[in-house]
Amino acid sequence: MVCMADITQTSQQTASARPIRDLADAYVNDLATLDPTLATAIGLPFGQDRLPDLSPAGLQADDDLRAATLAKLAQAEQQAAADGGFADADERRCAGLLRERLETQQAFSRSGEQLRAMSIIFGPPQRVRSTFLQMPTATADNWAVIARRIGAVPAALAGHRASLTEGARRGLYAAPRQAENVAAQLADWGTSGNGKGWFTGFAAAADGSSAVQADLDRACAAADASVAQLREWLVSDYLPGAAGTPDGVGEERYHLSARRWNGANLDLTEAYEWGWSQYRDILAQMNAEAIKILPGADAMEAMRYLDEHSEIVEGVEEIRVRLQGLMDQAIANLDGTHFDLADPIKVVEARIAPPGSAAAPYYTAPSKDFSRPGRTWLPTLGRTSFPLWGLYSTWYHEGVPGHHLQLAQWRYLSDQLSMYQTSVGGVSACSEGWALYAERLMDELGYLEAPGARMGYLDAQLMRAIRVIVDIGMHLQLRVASDSPMFAGETWTPELALDFCATYSGRGREFMASEVIRYLGAPGQAISYKLGERAWLAGREAARKARGDGFDLKSWHMSALSLGALGLDDLAGELATL
């Protein structure tokens, strides 16, 4: 366990022209000492052989650090006011972001939510595993560091179990559906690696050439055993106690979680109704597009047709290569025309996600020094055949000009802004909103001309609109709209949500089943895409009107990507001033 007294990084504010950003950076360093997976993600040169303390004591250390930082922030804000205001806009934005994020996280912790943290994507075990995919593996020394960190896996998972146990003692359980699906996911980890376990399979890449092979073997065996033990405990001990815990979290918990993902206190009634209006509009566009693909067909029929009659890539490595080429071509086309990209940002890698991942593709940002590039990840779900029509827009979202251009630009500017604004302080609505905006931008620029590509874009848009509907609907137990073609007037349940999502998505029932579990495990995250995109579009339109003929889209894009993270309370307003 790392205590606050053990932290070697200093949180002392220094006298400089950027006291707020210095404080924010000190917080990131201290937090990364408590959570070395953060150090790995950012590329900070310490803690690479350690894992965070996920026990209640570790969670308390996080709380203590946030409280201390908030106290120092208050002093810095008072000094700025006495000096006549913040030195520049970056200081002002950093102060607002730091306060909102820390206060929201403290409220989240006080509610006990971290004592029932359970998600197939955002959970602590998933965070532990994913850090190994970000570590260098080229040398024997690299593998020695990995071996020591894998050796820390049993203690990390035991700490997580202790936190769940404390939550259970307080009557704070995750819903059984979440525990069942996490247990199933852990079982998948156990059967990967040729049946020996995920960690053993991961370390097989050392190929016996490492001088630390014996250490790796021992550490992997213990880590894989600890995964199995956590799964068995979830099934035998946790699940019986969780029985009866509802899937939906209710309005109070939803508001708190939605604030965490969106950086705003949302009007959920307005958002729910807006989600329905988006669903109706996008579905109408899809039906119009369907006629171009297959005369007389509706959207769902056209997408089934595309699954069989559009271009299909055979082979896992083949689809990885194809996605790499798609991103490389996008960079070549967009750089200098719609973006001005620094050289380090022009490198991005397509990867295949490890077994036992959730169904949705995802992106991981580069390290601060770009020694590890940004990467997109495709979960195959056991498939070896991949229709391309549904992947074009997704890779514009995950890669270029989506997550990669934003998050890599943030990393590039992390010294000018702060590490906090470009990493830890990220808000889902800002980053996912940009990525969804990026899909729309590629449609506007005419990049969706391949057969079915525009239908894939609209399908992605529809899924994000449906997310707003079902996420709010399930958690608040709202009624389905009276004009809905399915379940009109009924109260949302996970079963209704899955049927609805599967009916109106080209991505298949298995994919959408994983998605519904994801929504239930991270209330308010699923709505951040469409609400974030709405803010990006509103900010662009306001800036266009303000600038008139002087509005330049490339300049606006680069200025927007250089702001760092912002919550929905501030995003559209800041974008409008550019």
Secondary structure, 3 states (H helix, E strand, C coil): CCCHHHCCCCCCCCCCCCHHHHHHHHHHHHHHHHCHHHHHHHCCCCCCCCCCCCCHHHHHHHHHHHHHHHHHHHHHHHHHHHCCCCCCHHHHHHHHHHHHHHHHHHHHHHCCHHHHCCCCCCCHHHHHHHHHCCCCCCCHHHHHHHHHHHHCHHHHHHHHHHHHHHHHHCCCCCCHHHHHHHHHHHHHHHHCCCCCCHHHHHHHHHCCCCCCHHHHHHHHHHHHHHHHHHHHHHHHHHHHHHCCCCCCCHHHHHHHHHHHHHCCCCCHHHHHHHHHHHHHHHHHHHHHHHHHHCCCCCHHHHHHHHHHHCCEEECHHHHHHHHHHHHHHHHHHHECCCECCCHHHHCEEEEECCCCCCCCCEEECCCCCCCCCEEEEECCCCCCEEECCCCHHHHHHHCCCCHHHHHHHHHHCCCCCCCHHHHHCCCHHHHHHHHHHHHHHHHHCCCCCCCCHHHHHHHHHHHHHHHHHHHHHHHHCCECCCCCCCCCCCECCHHHHHHHHHHCCCCCHHHHHHHHHHHHHCCCCCCHHHHHHHHHHHHHHHHHHHHHHHCCHHHHHHHHCCCCCCCCCCHHHHHHCC
